[in-house]
Amino acid sequence: MMIYKRMLLSLFFILGLIFTTNAQPKQNYFKTVTHSLDAKANSQELKEANKVLDVYDIRPKLNQAEAYPNGHILFRNPPTLIWPSYNNAIISHSPEDCVKYNYPVTYDIQLSTNQNFEKLLIDKKDSDLPFYNNYSPFDNGNYFWRYRTKVDGEYLSWSQVYSFSVTDDVLALAVKPFDLVKKNLPKEYPRVNITADDLDLSYADHKLIKRILFKELRVAEKHTKEDYNPDLKKKKDGEKSLTKFEKATAKKFRIKNAIGNLSKDVQATANAYMLTEDEKYIEKAKEYVDMILSFGLVEMYHGNDFGATSGMSSLVVLYDVFNPYFSEEINKKILDNIAGVGDLVYHHSLGSSPTGVYFISAHFFQITAKSLLTAGLVTMDKIPQAEVWVKYLYDIWLARAPAGGFVLDGGWANGHQGYFQVNMITLISYPSLFKKYFGANLYEHPWYQSVGYTQLYT
């Protein structure tokens, strides 16, 4: 039954994208080779035409092997300036982290309308990520840019000069500078969770959403503490015939599933309170907090990152909706756990890819990136490092998402269709949060414009 629900959800998502986007003829933004397979085709042509595609045919190397843009046809304005990371250097996001985590590499970037760089439009120093986002579109014209690397305080030579052109037919996609996002962050709560004001019951689809939310609540109300206890689940399944490794793996998934089920019920309870203001849900929220804190999320993370991240997300929801009703001591424990897991997620994403590619992986964007973004938005004025998380995720999404940032035809190379369903949470949540906080309509990105048709045709 669950499989059919997921398939139906995927279909709704795809159809919604088709009917809410204005599909335009797509340009070919990368160089391609075509083959004419007529009767005169020789064996070499046939061999080339039947080449088995690898991942780099689907997802161009770009910042792994070359700089972008450099003569490329732009698909949005402003483009992200991307270059290969130095010597596969692990990336960081603050000078303090460079000292603490031994990340010695930073970059300077310059951009001008003159290839001699006599008048600089951009002169960014000490960037710790191997790309740069300009938040406002450029005027039409020709632009030149370059970068240089600083290693252990010593500058290397400037790169070659790269260039690109902006014309009227390039999609202009402006977003707010991050400093403005931070300044305009609302002080009141909830910041992320749905409220009664978000639903206009004069619309049929909003009525449907409300019915679904209360259906989820009815499921949650049937659950007891025993339903979230992974040890009881162990006794039910039985593990006598399993090897030591299999038992450890089974335990990992029991915990992940237990916290995942708890997270669904936490969200259902929070939604119910926001729609009804019934105080009974406040008492339920306090029970949920005690259960989640008992899991030891920070200690759990290295062996079960999805489980710990789901637990952190539940604490974020509870804090976002119920923090005025918790004691100061409980709120501090919640924030300490969010800070602990959030930092682990952040540094895991930095350290798991010396090539700077981890942040486009399926694993990170399935759940973790969205969880860290909402955690940062809810706690940015409470947890100092939360600002670093949000800035990091903000820039990474603009540079390399969705689907790697350069997959423009709606294709999905992160695994089978099941992974597309898992990623849908992030693929929908990010545009919603970006529109609310960052003033950007990400559905204008060519990938979103095409994904509905691509998924149906394939």
ABEGO torsion letter per residue (X at the ends): XAAAAAAAAAAAAAAAAAAABBBBBBBBABBBBBBBBBAABBAAAAAAAABBBBAAAABBAEAAABBOBBGBBBABOBBBBBBBBBGGBBBBABAAAAAAAGBABBBBBBBBABAAGABBABBBBGBABABBBBABBBBBEBBBBBBBBBBGGBBBBBBBBBBBBBBAABBBBBBBBAAAAAAABBABOBAABBBAAABBAABAAAAAAAAAAAAAAAAAAABBAAAABAAAAAAAAEAAABBAAAAAAAAAAAAAAAAAAAAAAAAAAAAAAAAAGBAAAAAAAAAAAAAAAAAGAAAAAAABAAAAAAAAAAAAAAAAAAAAABBAAAAAAAAAAAAAAAAAAAAAAAAABAAGAAAABAAAAAAAAAAAAAAAAAAAAABAAAAAAAAAAAAAAAAAOBGGGABAAGBBAAEBAAAAAAAAAAAAAAAAAAAAAAGBBAAABAAAAAAAAAAAAX
